[in-house]
Amino acid sequence: MMVWALIATLVGLAVPARCLAEARDAETVAAPTTAPRQIGLRLSVGFGVGTRAFVMPTPQGVQELSDSAFPAAEFGGALRLWPQQRLGCDVLLAYQTSLAWRLEQQPLFGLPETIAARSQRVELSVAPRVRLGDARTAPSLAFPVGLGLRSFWPRPKQFPVHDYLLGGPQLRVEFECTLARYLRLRLGPELQWLPMTGGVVASGPGGWALGGEASLEANFDGPLRVVIAYRETRARVATGTFAFEDTERFITARLNGEL
């Protein structure tokens, strides 16, 4: 009897242990490890206000525009490589433009005239990035490097207001960090060399632009994010006796969609 009791006790201990092992195996099969995404896409659209000011040497003299405000729109996209890993890279495209901008010209001898004009900016860059920690909310650094163009185009062309184009390679260093549960801050000083000139500054030797961007992003654990962004850059190009100077600003509210 003692032998049978001992066998029954061992069987009673072995069966639950075997069932527990089988349950663990089942959980392992039912919950496979999900591989991190290798590619992602971000699209954005926004509206806001922009300003432009310039001092422009021309053959007829110096034209000057004080800070003039206009409605602005922007569109952007980013192809994100290895978005969930500590090391990754983004391919960025951004476009900002004025909407229905009107300038008032006051000739020395004549009545004031209203001129339609467009202020534009476009950027194409590649941005290596590194996250400074294992958590997805850890601070990160990105280094967008690429080509940036800005332009001013009065319409129609018969008015004595000159257009211009500035462009060249640029580098921005962006620092991004989490401020609260749903808020993320991004700061990015920027430096640009301007060897590409057109319009009234076409004969200049080129120049430099200095500025940066800042944004505050609200992310509510979904595919859509609301962003408030500010951008300002100041350009200077030597043109002879006087220097050409240009200042652009954009403050926009945009909606980002992550795929």
Secondary structure, DSSP 8 states (H G I E B T S, - for coil): -HHHHHHHHHHHHHHHHHHHHHHHHHHHHHS------SEEEEEEEEEEEEEEEEEEEETTEEEEEEEEEEEEEEEEEEEEESTTSSEEEEEEEEEEEESSEEEEE--SSS--EEEEEEEEEEEEEEEEEEESSSSTTS-EEE--EEEEEEEEEEESTTSS---EEEEEEEEE-EEEEE-SSSEEEEEEEEEEEE-EEEETTTTS--EEEEEEEEEEEEE-SSSEEEEEEEEEEEEEEE-SSSEEEEEEEEEEEEEEEE-
